[in-house]
Amino acid sequence: MTTTTAPYTRAIPGNLTVGQLVEQILRINASASRAFLESFTREQLYSYLGHLEFANLPRSRNACWTRPGDTPAVVCAEHTHDA
């Protein structure tokens, strides 16, 4: 039995620029805006691209994505009311 775990790095070259990473992400997630994606670091984009590509793999018992240890499991924001 072979288990695939994240971070999934298929053949994502480690030397991609922010612009190249944004282009690859937009091919998978067209709902993201270029400006929004460009606000992230190269490392964050690389991680997100790996997650997107792993999510597109066929589901099976052998596919297992593991959240990287440097990312929180739950994130929340507090809404503030304007006076």
N, C-alpha and C positions, 0 to 999 in steps of 0.2 A: 504494500500500500504506500503510495506516494502522497504526501501532504504538501500543499503549497502554502506558504505563509508570507505575509507582508513584512517589510515593505517590498512590494512586487516591483521589480525593476526590469522585467522583460529584457529588452535590449535598448532601454532608454540610455543613450550615451550620457556620461557624467559631465560632458563639456558643453552642454546646450546653454545658450544664452537665455536670459529672461524672455526675450521676444520669441525665441524658438519654442520655449516651454509654453508660453501663452498660446501660440499658434496650435500646438498639439492639443492643449486643453480645449480650445474652442472647437476643434474638430469633433471632440467627444461631447462636450457640454456647451452647446450653442447658446444656452440661455445666460451664460456668464458674460459680463461686459469686459472688453479689453482693459478699460480704465480700472475696473475693480481688480482684475487679476494682476495688473501691473503694480498694484499697491503692496503686493506680497514679495518676500525675498525669493531669491532663486531656490534656496533650499526648501522653502514652503511650497513653491510651485512644483518642484521635483517630487516631493512627497504626495501632493494632491494628484499629480498626473499618474503616479504609481497606483494610488488608490482607485482612480477612475478606471484605469486599465484592468486592474484586478477585478473590479466590480463588473466588467464586461465579459469576464470569463464564464464559461458554462458552469452552472451550479452542480456540485456533486458532494458526496461524503468526503472526498479527498481535498476539497477546496476550503481553506481556512484562512481568513484574514485576521491578523492580530494587530490591534491598535498599537502604534508606537508608544513607548513609555514616556516620551516627552510631550505628549498631547493629552489634554484633559478629557475624561469620558463624558462629562456633562458640563455644558457652558450655559450660563444664563446672564441676562442683562436686566438691570433694574430700570424700569420706565420712570422718568421724571416728568412731572406735569409742569408745563410752563405757566407762570403766574399771569 
